[in-house]
Amino acid sequence: MIMTENTASLLRLMSWLSPAFPVGAFAYSHGLERAIHDGLISDRSSLVGWLDDLVERGSGWNDAVLLAEGWREASAGGDCDDVIELAEAMAGSKERHMETTLQGSAFVEAAAAWIIPEGRQSFLKGRPVPYPVAVGMTAARHSLSLPETLTAYLHAFTSNLIQSAVRLVPLGQRDGVAALAALESVIVRAASRAARSSLDDLGSATFFSDLLSMRHETQYSRVFRS
């Protein structure tokens, strides 16, 4: 079998956005733990509804728009300083800020294993960069497709939160897989919209998720951050 360019790109995205990639995503529930604690998520149906909102009109959507902007700026040779600053400012709490910047830094460090042309491999070194922007910029530097990168990112975002719910609700693995299957069309639709987005499309209507993330920071007992 001959390795085509498309196959190589897919393989790279599968590696970068795999649960095994060392960004520490497993440590964060994105406020989901508090929502489960308060009885707002108790089964597969309520989990799917919660994640649908995050991807379509919440923090997942904003991440996708920021990723797309980072990809476009990096493709044009920009330094992405403005979008990096904006992405940091949009982290609504202390642990949401930690979640995005620590994962972003870990992603940049781990992705350095994929060598790119001389003079381009250190473009993010030493800078705290929010996770979606780091993914977008890195994908652009490696000439990876924006729609495919967005789809892979949103799939990873959703899959990680489902695995948190599998442990916390608790849900069985089959219910977790069924939840991911139910969200497939949501992910594809959001990725398609985000690929055509601009910063004017930023905006969230999931304020309760943000508030629960803040409450989660001081929860008396917890498994996850954020």
MDAnalysis code that builds the backbone (N, CA, C; Angstrom):
import MDAnalysis as mda
import numpy as np

u = mda.Universe.empty(678, n_residues=226, atom_resindex=np.repeat(np.arange(226), 3), trajectory=True)
u.add_TopologyAttr("name", ["N", "CA", "C"] * 226)
u.add_TopologyAttr("resid", np.arange(1, 227))
u.add_TopologyAttr("resname", ["MET", "ILE", "MET", "THR", "GLU", "ASN", "THR", "ALA", "SER", "LEU", "LEU", "ARG", "LEU", "MET", "SER", "TRP", "LEU", "SER", "PRO", "ALA", "PHE", "PRO", "VAL", "GLY", "ALA", "PHE", "ALA", "TYR", "SER", "HIS", "GLY", "LEU", "GLU", "ARG", "ALA", "ILE", "HIS", "ASP", "GLY", "LEU", "ILE", "SER", "ASP", "ARG", "SER", "SER", "LEU", "VAL", "GLY", "TRP", "LEU", "ASP", "ASP", "LEU", "VAL", "GLU", "ARG", "GLY", "SER", "GLY", "TRP", "ASN", "ASP", "ALA", "VAL", "LEU", "LEU", "ALA", "GLU", "GLY", "TRP", "ARG", "GLU", "ALA", "SER", "ALA", "GLY", "GLY", "ASP", "CYS", "ASP", "ASP", "VAL", "ILE", "GLU", "LEU", "ALA", "GLU", "ALA", "MET", "ALA", "GLY", "SER", "LYS", "GLU", "ARG", "HIS", "MET", "GLU", "THR", "THR", "LEU", "GLN", "GLY", "SER", "ALA", "PHE", "VAL", "GLU", "ALA", "ALA", "ALA", "ALA", "TRP", "ILE", "ILE", "PRO", "GLU", "GLY", "ARG", "GLN", "SER", "PHE", "LEU", "LYS", "GLY", "ARG", "PRO", "VAL", "PRO", "TYR", "PRO", "VAL", "ALA", "VAL", "GLY", "MET", "THR", "ALA", "ALA", "ARG", "HIS", "SER", "LEU", "SER", "LEU", "PRO", "GLU", "THR", "LEU", "THR", "ALA", "TYR", "LEU", "HIS", "ALA", "PHE", "THR", "SER", "ASN", "LEU", "ILE", "GLN", "SER", "ALA", "VAL", "ARG", "LEU", "VAL", "PRO", "LEU", "GLY", "GLN", "ARG", "ASP", "GLY", "VAL", "ALA", "ALA", "LEU", "ALA", "ALA", "LEU", "GLU", "SER", "VAL", "ILE", "VAL", "ARG", "ALA", "ALA", "SER", "ARG", "ALA", "ALA", "ARG", "SER", "SER", "LEU", "ASP", "ASP", "LEU", "GLY", "SER", "ALA", "THR", "PHE", "PHE", "SER", "ASP", "LEU", "LEU", "SER", "MET", "ARG", "HIS", "GLU", "THR", "GLN", "TYR", "SER", "ARG", "VAL", "PHE", "ARG", "SER"])
u.atoms.positions = np.array([
    [0.840, -1.201, 0.000],
    [0.000, 0.000, 0.000],
    [0.874, 1.249, 0.000],
    [0.584, 2.185, -0.886],
    [1.328, 3.437, -0.955],
    [0.670, 4.466, -0.047],
    [1.479, 5.110, 0.794],
    [0.983, 6.138, 1.705],
    [0.740, 7.425, 0.929],
    [-0.525, 7.817, 0.774],
    [-0.851, 9.060, 0.082],
    [-0.755, 10.228, 1.051],
    [-0.765, 11.439, 0.490],
    [-0.704, 12.634, 1.330],
    [-1.922, 12.722, 2.240],
    [-3.107, 12.378, 1.701],
    [-4.324, 12.423, 2.507],
    [-4.274, 11.419, 3.653],
    [-3.743, 10.227, 3.380],
    [-3.629, 9.206, 4.414],
    [-2.662, 9.650, 5.504],
    [-1.562, 10.247, 5.122],
    [-0.575, 10.726, 6.088],
    [-1.172, 11.832, 6.962],
    [-1.954, 12.724, 6.363],
    [-2.590, 13.803, 7.123],
    [-3.590, 13.246, 8.128],
    [-4.381, 12.271, 7.688],
    [-5.348, 11.643, 8.583],
    [-4.652, 10.953, 9.743],
    [-3.575, 10.260, 9.439],
    [-2.819, 9.565, 10.482],
    [-2.274, 10.553, 11.508],
    [-1.801, 11.684, 11.034],
    [-1.247, 12.692, 11.933],
    [-2.329, 13.259, 12.859],
    [-3.492, 13.567, 12.304],
    [-4.587, 14.078, 13.139],
    [-5.053, 13.025, 14.142],
    [-5.100, 11.777, 13.720],
    [-5.483, 10.699, 14.629],
    [-4.506, 10.607, 15.794],
    [-3.231, 10.819, 15.505],
    [-2.216, 10.777, 16.571],
    [-2.345, 11.976, 17.496],
    [-2.413, 13.172, 16.926],
    [-2.427, 14.399, 17.718],
    [-3.665, 14.521, 18.602],
    [-4.798, 14.026, 18.122],
    [-6.053, 14.215, 18.855],
    [-6.583, 12.907, 19.432],
    [-5.676, 11.974, 19.582],
    [-5.985, 10.708, 20.234],
    [-5.987, 10.891, 21.749],
    [-6.782, 10.095, 22.487],
    [-6.730, 10.145, 23.958],
    [-5.342, 9.834, 24.509],
    [-4.526, 9.142, 23.711],
    [-3.180, 8.782, 24.161],
    [-2.177, 9.915, 23.988],
    [-2.537, 10.973, 23.261],
    [-1.589, 12.066, 23.054],
    [-1.423, 12.819, 24.375],
    [-0.195, 13.086, 24.803],
    [0.046, 13.554, 26.177],
    [-0.220, 15.046, 26.411],
    [-1.499, 15.425, 26.364],
    [-1.863, 16.809, 26.690],
    [-2.549, 16.913, 28.051],
    [-2.874, 15.767, 28.663],
    [-3.510, 15.789, 29.977],
    [-5.002, 16.039, 29.950],
    [-5.649, 15.820, 28.796],
    [-7.090, 16.079, 28.690],
    [-7.893, 15.249, 29.680],
    [-7.392, 14.062, 30.017],
    [-8.108, 13.163, 30.922],
    [-8.318, 13.769, 32.313],
    [-7.532, 14.789, 32.659],
    [-7.609, 15.372, 33.996],
    [-8.737, 16.387, 34.149],
    [-9.405, 16.750, 33.055],
    [-10.402, 17.819, 33.078],
    [-11.785, 17.301, 32.704],
    [-12.800, 17.803, 33.414],
    [-14.182, 17.449, 33.066],
    [-14.932, 18.634, 32.478],
    [-14.295, 19.810, 32.407],
    [-14.919, 20.978, 31.774],
    [-16.237, 21.346, 32.473],
    [-16.258, 21.162, 33.804],
    [-17.465, 21.466, 34.576],
    [-18.483, 20.350, 34.596],
    [-18.243, 19.287, 33.823],
    [-19.200, 18.182, 33.737],
    [-19.380, 17.497, 35.095],
    [-18.301, 17.397, 35.855],
    [-18.396, 16.735, 37.154],
    [-19.394, 17.447, 38.062],
    [-19.403, 18.772, 38.015],
    [-20.350, 19.514, 38.851],
    [-21.788, 19.324, 38.339],
    [-21.953, 19.299, 37.035],
    [-23.291, 19.091, 36.470],
    [-23.842, 17.728, 36.876],
    [-22.983, 16.721, 36.918],
    [-23.401, 15.388, 37.357],
    [-23.684, 15.399, 38.857],
    [-22.841, 16.074, 39.608],
    [-23.032, 16.206, 41.060],
    [-24.386, 16.839, 41.381],
    [-24.789, 17.831, 40.590],
    [-26.049, 18.544, 40.829],
    [-27.257, 17.872, 40.186],
    [-27.055, 16.703, 39.576],
    [-28.165, 15.953, 39.008],
    [-28.649, 16.433, 37.654],
    [-27.882, 17.301, 37.002],
    [-28.288, 17.822, 35.696],
    [-27.981, 16.839, 34.565],
    [-27.009, 15.974, 34.806],
    [-26.682, 14.913, 33.863],
    [-26.740, 13.599, 34.630],
    [-27.618, 12.712, 34.188],
    [-27.811, 11.473, 34.943],
    [-27.913, 10.242, 34.058],
    [-27.930, 10.441, 32.741],
    [-28.041, 9.311, 31.824],
    [-27.528, 9.729, 30.451],
    [-27.613, 8.797, 29.500],
    [-27.093, 9.076, 28.168],
    [-27.814, 10.248, 27.507],
    [-29.117, 10.303, 27.625],
    [-29.894, 11.355, 26.967],
    [-29.502, 12.745, 27.455],
    [-29.392, 12.909, 28.773],
    [-29.044, 14.231, 29.301],
    [-27.595, 14.595, 28.973],
    [-26.719, 13.589, 28.891],
    [-25.324, 13.845, 28.501],
    [-25.252, 14.320, 27.055],
    [-25.977, 13.648, 26.177],
    [-25.970, 14.029, 24.756],
    [-26.502, 15.445, 24.582],
    [-27.572, 15.785, 25.290],
    [-28.115, 17.139, 25.201],
    [-27.128, 18.187, 25.677],
    [-26.418, 17.900, 26.761],
    [-25.422, 18.835, 27.324],
    [-24.278, 19.062, 26.333],
    [-23.754, 17.973, 25.771],
    [-22.623, 18.096, 24.862],
    [-23.032, 18.702, 23.525],
    [-24.231, 18.409, 23.085],
    [-24.772, 19.039, 21.877],
    [-24.728, 20.557, 22.020],
    [-25.180, 21.062, 23.170],
    [-25.175, 22.510, 23.403],
    [-23.755, 23.074, 23.419],
    [-22.824, 22.370, 24.065],
    [-21.443, 22.867, 24.127],
    [-20.816, 22.970, 22.739],
    [-21.083, 21.973, 21.891],
    [-20.475, 21.952, 20.563],
    [-21.152, 22.935, 19.617],
    [-22.458, 23.069, 19.710],
    [-23.199, 23.921, 18.782],
    [-23.178, 25.396, 19.182],
    [-23.189, 25.660, 20.495],
    [-23.368, 27.057, 20.907],
    [-22.653, 27.386, 22.218],
    [-21.654, 26.605, 22.564],
    [-20.951, 26.829, 23.828],
    [-19.448, 26.897, 23.654],
    [-18.725, 26.428, 24.659],
    [-17.267, 26.521, 24.642],
    [-16.647, 25.694, 23.530],
    [-17.280, 24.567, 23.169],
    [-16.767, 23.777, 22.054],
    [-16.829, 24.543, 20.746],
    [-17.939, 25.259, 20.544],
    [-18.074, 26.092, 19.342],
    [-17.028, 27.202, 19.328],
    [-16.860, 27.900, 20.439],
    [-15.868, 28.972, 20.484],
    [-14.462, 28.435, 20.230],
    [-14.155, 27.261, 20.774],
    [-12.855, 26.635, 20.494],
    [-12.668, 26.421, 18.993],
    [-13.733, 25.963, 18.336],
    [-13.641, 25.690, 16.900],
    [-13.383, 26.970, 16.108],
    [-14.047, 28.058, 16.485],
    [-13.843, 29.339, 15.795],
    [-12.413, 29.835, 16.025],
    [-11.920, 29.705, 17.248],
    [-10.560, 30.145, 17.559],
    [-9.524, 29.277, 16.849],
    [-9.784, 27.979, 16.771],
    [-8.889, 27.088, 16.027],
    [-8.817, 27.517, 14.567],
    [-9.982, 27.782, 13.971],
    [-10.026, 28.177, 12.560],
    [-9.271, 29.479, 12.320],
    [-9.420, 30.429, 13.229],
    [-8.716, 31.704, 13.068],
    [-7.210, 31.514, 13.211],
    [-6.796, 30.698, 14.180],
    [-5.377, 30.399, 14.337],
    [-4.810, 29.715, 13.103],
    [-5.590, 28.791, 12.517],
    [-5.163, 28.094, 11.303],
    [-4.980, 29.082, 10.157],
    [-5.944, 29.972, 9.980],
    [-5.874, 30.926, 8.860],
    [-4.709, 31.898, 9.029],
    [-4.520, 32.412, 10.243],
    [-3.424, 33.361, 10.464],
    [-2.069, 32.685, 10.268],
    [-1.923, 31.469, 10.794],
    [-0.649, 30.762, 10.639],
    [-0.397, 30.418, 9.170],
    [-1.460, 30.079, 8.442],
    [-1.318, 29.773, 7.012],
    [-0.815, 30.985, 6.238],
    [-1.209, 32.184, 6.724],
    [-0.794, 33.418, 6.052],
    [0.543, 33.937, 6.585],
    [1.176, 33.193, 7.481],
    [2.472, 33.586, 8.017],
    [2.410, 34.503, 9.216],
    [1.223, 34.659, 9.819],
    [1.077, 35.539, 10.974],
    [1.532, 34.885, 12.266],
    [1.695, 35.707, 13.315],
    [2.142, 35.184, 14.607],
    [0.986, 34.842, 15.540],
    [-0.227, 35.204, 15.164],
    [-1.444, 34.849, 15.909],
    [-1.519, 35.471, 17.302],
    [-0.760, 36.527, 17.560],
    [-0.771, 37.128, 18.885],
    [-2.168, 37.569, 19.313],
    [-2.916, 38.169, 18.397],
    [-4.247, 38.676, 18.748],
    [-5.208, 37.553, 19.099],
    [-5.200, 36.486, 18.317],
    [-6.132, 35.391, 18.591],
    [-5.716, 34.626, 19.849],
    [-4.422, 34.547, 20.112],
    [-3.946, 33.929, 21.358],
    [-4.443, 34.725, 22.563],
    [-4.299, 36.039, 22.493],
    [-4.748, 36.904, 23.587],
    [-6.260, 36.807, 23.771],
    [-6.999, 36.783, 22.674],
    [-8.450, 36.677, 22.753],
    [-8.874, 35.340, 23.354],
    [-8.249, 34.264, 22.933],
    [-8.595, 32.938, 23.446],
    [-8.341, 32.841, 24.948],
    [-7.251, 33.431, 25.405],
    [-6.987, 33.442, 26.857],
    [-8.054, 34.236, 27.603],
    [-8.433, 35.385, 27.041],
    [-9.424, 36.242, 27.697],
    [-10.788, 35.572, 27.771],
    [-11.068, 34.655, 26.845],
    [-12.372, 34.008, 26.817],
    [-12.476, 32.829, 27.778],
    [-11.375, 32.459, 28.421],
    [-11.441, 31.407, 29.438],
    [-12.121, 31.996, 30.669],
    [-13.297, 31.478, 30.997],
    [-14.160, 32.152, 31.967],
    [-13.848, 31.937, 33.424],
    [-12.859, 31.126, 33.745],
    [-12.524, 30.878, 35.151],
    [-11.059, 30.471, 35.244],
    [-10.561, 30.414, 36.478],
    [-9.152, 30.073, 36.686],
    [-8.811, 28.709, 36.092],
    [-9.650, 27.705, 36.366],
    [-9.319, 26.368, 35.891],
    [-9.626, 26.187, 34.410],
    [-10.586, 26.938, 33.869],
    [-10.779, 26.907, 32.418],
    [-9.535, 27.473, 31.719],
    [-8.935, 28.499, 32.335],
    [-7.706, 29.070, 31.788],
    [-6.570, 28.054, 31.865],
    [-6.449, 27.369, 32.996],
    [-5.433, 26.321, 33.130],
    [-5.668, 25.210, 32.122],
    [-6.935, 24.836, 31.975],
    [-7.286, 23.747, 31.070],
    [-6.787, 24.023, 29.653],
    [-7.045, 25.213, 29.167],
    [-6.691, 25.507, 27.770],
    [-5.204, 25.804, 27.591],
    [-4.589, 26.541, 28.529],
    [-3.181, 26.890, 28.332],
    [-2.236, 25.726, 28.635],
    [-2.536, 24.935, 29.651],
    [-1.665, 23.798, 29.956],
    [-1.760, 22.734, 28.871],
    [-2.966, 22.489, 28.376],
    [-3.101, 21.526, 27.290],
    [-2.431, 22.045, 26.007],
    [-2.566, 23.356, 25.770],
    [-1.927, 23.937, 24.599],
    [-0.424, 23.800, 24.641],
    [0.169, 24.094, 25.794],
    [1.628, 23.972, 25.934],
    [2.076, 22.527, 25.783],
    [1.315, 21.601, 26.379],
    [1.662, 20.179, 26.276],
    [1.543, 19.694, 24.833],
    [0.528, 20.212, 24.121],
    [0.350, 19.821, 22.720],
    [1.537, 20.273, 21.872],
    [1.943, 21.523, 22.049],
    [3.068, 22.054, 21.262],
    [4.325, 21.239, 21.523],
    [4.572, 20.907, 22.786],
    [5.776, 20.147, 23.133],
    [5.750, 18.754, 22.511],
    [4.582, 18.086, 22.602],
    [4.497, 16.720, 22.069],
    [4.521, 16.708, 20.540],
    [3.886, 17.695, 19.913],
    [3.828, 17.742, 18.448],
    [5.179, 18.063, 17.830],
    [6.124, 18.515, 18.639],
    [7.462, 18.805, 18.125],
    [8.165, 17.547, 17.624],
    [7.634, 16.370, 17.972],
    [8.207, 15.117, 17.469],
    [8.039, 14.995, 15.957],
    [7.063, 15.720, 15.410],
    [6.866, 15.739, 13.963],
    [7.669, 16.905, 13.391],
    [8.768, 16.605, 12.763],
    [9.678, 17.635, 12.284],
    [9.070, 18.331, 11.068],
    [9.110, 19.657, 11.081],
    [8.665, 20.443, 9.932],
    [9.845, 21.261, 9.421],
    [9.722, 21.895, 8.264],
    [10.877, 22.540, 7.636],
    [11.655, 23.477, 8.559],
    [12.941, 23.556, 8.335],
    [13.866, 24.362, 9.136],
    [13.341, 25.775, 9.330],
    [13.425, 26.249, 10.565],
    [13.001, 27.610, 10.865],
    [11.542, 27.714, 11.250],
    [10.794, 26.585, 11.191],
    [9.374, 26.654, 11.495],
    [9.005, 25.830, 12.717],
    [9.908, 24.957, 13.205],
    [9.514, 24.050, 14.259],
    [9.412, 24.693, 15.635],
    [9.963, 25.880, 15.824],
    [9.947, 26.493, 17.151],
    [9.000, 27.689, 17.213],
    [8.000, 27.714, 16.339],
    [7.159, 28.908, 16.224],
    [6.305, 29.179, 17.461],
    [6.105, 28.184, 18.326],
    [5.300, 28.406, 19.529],
    [6.096, 28.170, 20.809],
    [7.356, 27.914, 20.713],
    [8.152, 27.584, 21.893],
    [8.167, 28.734, 22.896],
    [7.986, 28.396, 24.154],
    [8.097, 29.379, 25.222],
    [6.894, 30.288, 25.379],
    [5.804, 30.024, 24.661],
    [4.613, 30.878, 24.760],
    [3.447, 30.031, 25.249],
    [2.714, 30.481, 26.273],
    [1.482, 29.780, 26.638],
    [0.423, 30.067, 25.578],
    [-0.018, 29.049, 24.903],
    [-0.976, 29.205, 23.814],
    [-2.200, 28.349, 24.108],
    [-3.402, 28.922, 24.101],
    [-4.607, 28.138, 24.341],
    [-4.702, 26.956, 23.379],
    [-5.221, 25.873, 23.875],
    [-5.208, 24.596, 23.158],
    [-5.767, 24.675, 21.738],
    [-6.964, 25.219, 21.513],
    [-7.470, 25.216, 20.131],
    [-6.605, 26.022, 19.170],
    [-6.036, 27.122, 19.656],
    [-5.177, 27.935, 18.795],
    [-3.888, 27.175, 18.480],
    [-3.339, 26.493, 19.476],
    [-2.126, 25.694, 19.253],
    [-2.378, 24.608, 18.213],
    [-3.530, 23.950, 18.302],
    [-3.857, 22.906, 17.323],
    [-4.017, 23.513, 15.928],
    [-4.729, 24.619, 15.844],
    [-4.945, 25.261, 14.556],
    [-3.656, 25.725, 13.914],
    [-2.800, 26.379, 14.692],
    [-1.534, 26.867, 14.151],
    [-0.633, 25.712, 13.713],
    [-0.574, 24.680, 14.546],
    [0.289, 23.539, 14.220],
    [-0.212, 22.826, 12.969],
    [-1.519, 22.639, 12.873],
    [-2.089, 21.985, 11.678],
    [-1.785, 22.792, 10.422],
    [-1.883, 24.115, 10.522],
    [-1.577, 24.959, 9.366],
    [-0.114, 24.833, 8.968],
    [0.773, 24.802, 9.954],
    [2.204, 24.699, 9.659],
    [2.544, 23.367, 8.989],
    [1.707, 22.368, 9.245],
    [1.916, 21.062, 8.624],
    [1.032, 20.877, 7.389],
    [0.378, 21.964, 6.966],
    [-0.464, 21.949, 5.756],
    [-1.605, 20.942, 5.837],
    [-2.195, 20.808, 7.021],
    [-3.341, 19.923, 7.204],
    [-4.635, 20.682, 6.934],
    [-5.619, 19.985, 6.424],
    [-6.908, 20.578, 6.066],
    [-7.621, 21.165, 7.289],
    [-8.168, 22.370, 7.121],
    [-8.912, 22.985, 8.228],
    [-10.174, 22.197, 8.580],
    [-11.044, 21.842, 7.633],
    [-12.247, 21.084, 8.013],
    [-11.936, 19.775, 8.732],
    [-10.917, 19.062, 8.261],
    [-10.565, 17.798, 8.900],
    [-9.991, 18.024, 10.297],
    [-9.196, 19.078, 10.464],
    [-8.640, 19.394, 11.778],
    [-9.752, 19.759, 12.755],
    [-10.701, 20.553, 12.310],
    [-11.838, 20.928, 13.161],
    [-12.651, 19.701, 13.566],
    [-12.900, 18.824, 12.622],
    [-13.677, 17.617, 12.921],
    [-12.961, 16.757, 13.953],
    [-11.659, 16.579, 13.773],
    [-10.883, 15.767, 14.708],
    [-10.836, 16.415, 16.088],
    [-10.691, 17.738, 16.126],
    [-10.631, 18.437, 17.413],
    [-11.953, 18.295, 18.173],
    [-13.066, 18.549, 17.502],
    [-14.367, 18.472, 18.170],
    [-14.704, 17.043, 18.578],
    [-14.263, 16.078, 17.783],
    [-14.455, 14.679, 18.173],
    [-13.682, 14.383, 19.454],
    [-12.437, 14.855, 19.539],
    [-11.627, 14.625, 20.739],
    [-12.231, 15.327, 21.952],
    [-12.695, 16.570, 21.762],
    [-13.335, 17.333, 22.833],
    [-14.539, 16.570, 23.388],
    [-15.377, 16.083, 22.496],
    [-16.592, 15.380, 22.891],
    [-16.279, 14.027, 23.516],
    [-15.375, 13.289, 22.895],
    [-15.031, 11.953, 23.380],
    [-14.442, 12.005, 24.784],
    [-13.600, 13.020, 25.048],
    [-13.000, 13.132, 26.371],
    [-14.057, 13.366, 27.448],
    [-15.046, 14.212, 27.153],
    [-16.095, 14.487, 28.137],
    [-17.013, 13.291, 28.324],
    [-17.230, 12.531, 27.268],
    [-18.022, 11.305, 27.400],
    [-17.315, 10.317, 28.323],
    [-16.005, 10.199, 28.182],
    [-15.269, 9.286, 29.055],
    [-15.322, 9.740, 30.510],
    [-15.347, 11.043, 30.735],
    [-15.530, 11.544, 32.103],
    [-16.881, 11.112, 32.642],
    [-17.912, 11.232, 31.817],
    [-19.267, 10.859, 32.243],
    [-19.391, 9.359, 32.475],
    [-18.693, 8.563, 31.667],
    [-18.716, 7.112, 31.859],
    [-18.261, 6.769, 33.274],
    [-17.292, 7.503, 33.774],
    [-16.781, 7.258, 35.128],
    [-17.668, 7.853, 36.208],
    [-18.274, 9.004, 35.930],
    [-18.931, 9.767, 36.990],
    [-20.419, 9.512, 37.125],
    [-21.139, 9.208, 36.045],
    [-22.609, 9.106, 36.146],
    [-23.055, 7.966, 37.060],
    [-22.573, 6.728, 36.915],
    [-21.716, 6.223, 35.841],
    [-22.556, 5.715, 34.665],
    [-21.930, 5.718, 33.490],
    [-22.515, 5.121, 32.290],
    [-21.688, 3.896, 31.906],
    [-22.307, 2.963, 31.252],
    [-21.548, 1.853, 30.706],
    [-20.814, 2.292, 29.446],
    [-19.809, 1.527, 29.076],
    [-19.063, 1.856, 27.863],
    [-19.967, 1.854, 26.629],
    [-20.956, 0.973, 26.582],
    [-21.852, 0.936, 25.427],
    [-22.675, 2.218, 25.338],
    [-23.132, 2.722, 26.486],
    [-23.860, 3.995, 26.476],
    [-22.933, 5.132, 26.057],
    [-21.671, 5.055, 26.466],
    [-20.709, 6.079, 26.057],
    [-20.512, 6.090, 24.559],
    [-20.350, 4.909, 23.972],
    [-20.188, 4.814, 22.526],
    [-21.456, 5.277, 21.807],
    [-22.629, 4.919, 22.362],
    [-23.894, 5.348, 21.750],
    [-24.038, 6.866, 21.806],
    [-23.558, 7.485, 22.883],
    [-23.596, 8.948, 22.989],
    [-22.714, 9.576, 21.919],
    [-21.536, 9.004, 21.708],
    [-20.634, 9.530, 20.679],
    [-21.249, 9.385, 19.290],
    [-21.908, 8.256, 19.045],
    [-22.569, 8.049, 17.752],
    [-23.684, 9.073, 17.544],
    [-24.428, 9.365, 18.612],
    [-25.530, 10.322, 18.511],
    [-25.035, 11.729, 18.221],
    [-23.796, 12.031, 18.616],
    [-23.244, 13.374, 18.442],
    [-22.436, 13.528, 17.149],
    [-22.343, 12.466, 16.381],
    [-21.520, 12.513, 15.168],
    [-21.972, 13.612, 14.204],
    [-23.266, 13.682, 13.955],
    [-23.765, 14.696, 13.013],
    [-23.591, 16.104, 13.572],
    [-23.677, 16.244, 14.890],
    [-23.463, 17.544, 15.537],
    [-22.029, 18.011, 15.315],
    [-21.085, 17.093, 15.488],
    [-19.668, 17.412, 15.300],
    [-19.387, 17.820, 13.856],
    [-19.914, 17.047, 12.911],
    [-19.681, 17.348, 11.495],
    [-20.286, 18.701, 11.130],
    [-21.483, 18.967, 11.618],
    [-22.156, 20.236, 11.306],
    [-21.393, 21.422, 11.898],
    [-20.958, 21.293, 13.146],
    [-20.229, 22.393, 13.795],
    [-18.879, 22.630, 13.122],
    [-18.197, 21.551, 12.735],
    [-16.904, 21.699, 12.054],
    [-17.077, 22.397, 10.715],
    [-18.132, 22.052, 10.001],
    [-18.397, 22.685, 8.712],
    [-18.681, 24.172, 8.870],
    [-19.471, 24.531, 9.857],
    [-19.763, 25.948, 10.123],
    [-18.502, 26.692, 10.526],
    [-17.709, 26.079, 11.409],
    [-16.513, 26.754, 11.923],
    [-15.489, 26.987, 10.820],
    [-15.433, 26.088, 9.844],
    [-14.484, 26.255, 8.742],
    [-14.790, 27.508, 7.931],
    [-16.035, 27.970, 7.993],
    [-16.434, 29.177, 7.256],
    [-16.594, 30.380, 8.185],
    [-16.204, 30.244, 9.428],
    [-16.466, 31.267, 10.442],
    [-15.419, 32.376, 10.434],
    [-15.726, 33.437, 11.172],
    [-14.761, 34.490, 11.499],
    [-14.899, 34.765, 12.987],
    [-14.076, 35.644, 13.514],
    [-14.175, 35.970, 14.936],
    [-15.516, 36.612, 15.289],
    [-16.215, 37.153, 14.297],
    [-17.547, 37.706, 14.541],
    [-18.543, 36.628, 14.951],
    [-18.212, 35.365, 14.695],
    [-19.112, 34.261, 15.030],
    [-18.885, 33.715, 16.432],
    [-17.929, 34.276, 17.160],
    [-17.724, 33.854, 18.548],
    [-18.943, 34.213, 19.390],
    [-19.252, 33.343, 20.333],
    [-20.359, 33.626, 21.237],
    [-20.863, 32.356, 21.873],
    [-21.249, 32.441, 23.127],
    [-21.711, 31.274, 23.860],
    [-23.064, 31.551, 24.490],
    [-23.913, 30.532, 24.495],
    [-25.206, 30.626, 25.174],
    [-25.320, 29.552, 26.249],
    [-24.175, 29.056, 26.704],
    [-24.171, 27.993, 27.715],
    [-23.564, 28.518, 29.020],
    [-24.163, 29.572, 29.542],
    [-23.632, 30.223, 30.736],
    [-23.637, 29.292, 31.945],
    [-24.620, 28.385, 32.000],
    [-24.701, 27.481, 33.145],
    [-23.469, 26.582, 33.209],
    [-22.995, 26.155, 32.057],
    [-21.782, 25.340, 32.030],
    [-20.600, 26.112, 32.609],
    [-20.475, 27.387, 32.267],
    [-19.396, 28.219, 32.798],
    [-19.520, 28.381, 34.312],
    [-20.739, 28.622, 34.790],
    [-20.963, 28.794, 36.222],
    [-20.656, 27.510, 36.993],
    [-21.070, 26.380, 36.434],
    [-20.800, 25.106, 37.101],
    [-19.311, 24.807, 37.141],
    [-18.593, 25.224, 36.106],
    [-17.145, 25.050, 36.114],
    [-16.513, 25.842, 37.261],
    [-17.013, 27.052, 37.494],
    [-16.513, 27.863, 38.614],
    [-16.851, 27.217, 39.957],
    [-18.068, 26.719, 40.094],
    [-18.459, 26.054, 41.340],
    [-17.631, 24.797, 41.577],
    [-17.278, 24.148, 40.485],
    [-16.515, 22.910, 40.590],
    [-15.134, 23.149, 41.197],
    [-14.582, 24.334, 40.990],
    [-13.244, 24.643, 41.522],
    [-13.188, 24.498, 43.037],
    [-14.308, 24.763, 43.722],
    [-14.329, 24.715, 45.186],
    [-15.176, 23.556, 45.714],
    [-15.485, 22.600, 44.854],
    [-16.265, 21.438, 45.285],
    [-15.471, 20.665, 46.326],
    [-16.150, 20.181, 47.357],
    [-15.440, 19.598, 48.500],
    [-14.668, 18.333, 48.138],
    [-15.162, 17.585, 47.179],
    [-14.483, 16.368, 46.756],
    [-14.689, 16.211, 45.256],
    [-13.618, 15.922, 44.526],
    [-13.764, 15.816, 43.077],
    [-12.677, 14.928, 42.496],
    [-12.966, 14.416, 41.306],
    [-12.039, 13.549, 40.597],
    [-11.221, 14.344, 39.599],
    [-11.855, 15.352, 38.962],
    [-11.250, 16.103, 37.875],
    [-10.995, 17.563, 38.244],
    [-10.184, 18.219, 37.431],
    [-10.101, 19.681, 37.447],
    [-11.214, 20.263, 36.588],
    [-11.363, 21.592, 36.670],
    [-12.278, 22.373, 35.830],
    [-13.728, 21.992, 36.052],
])
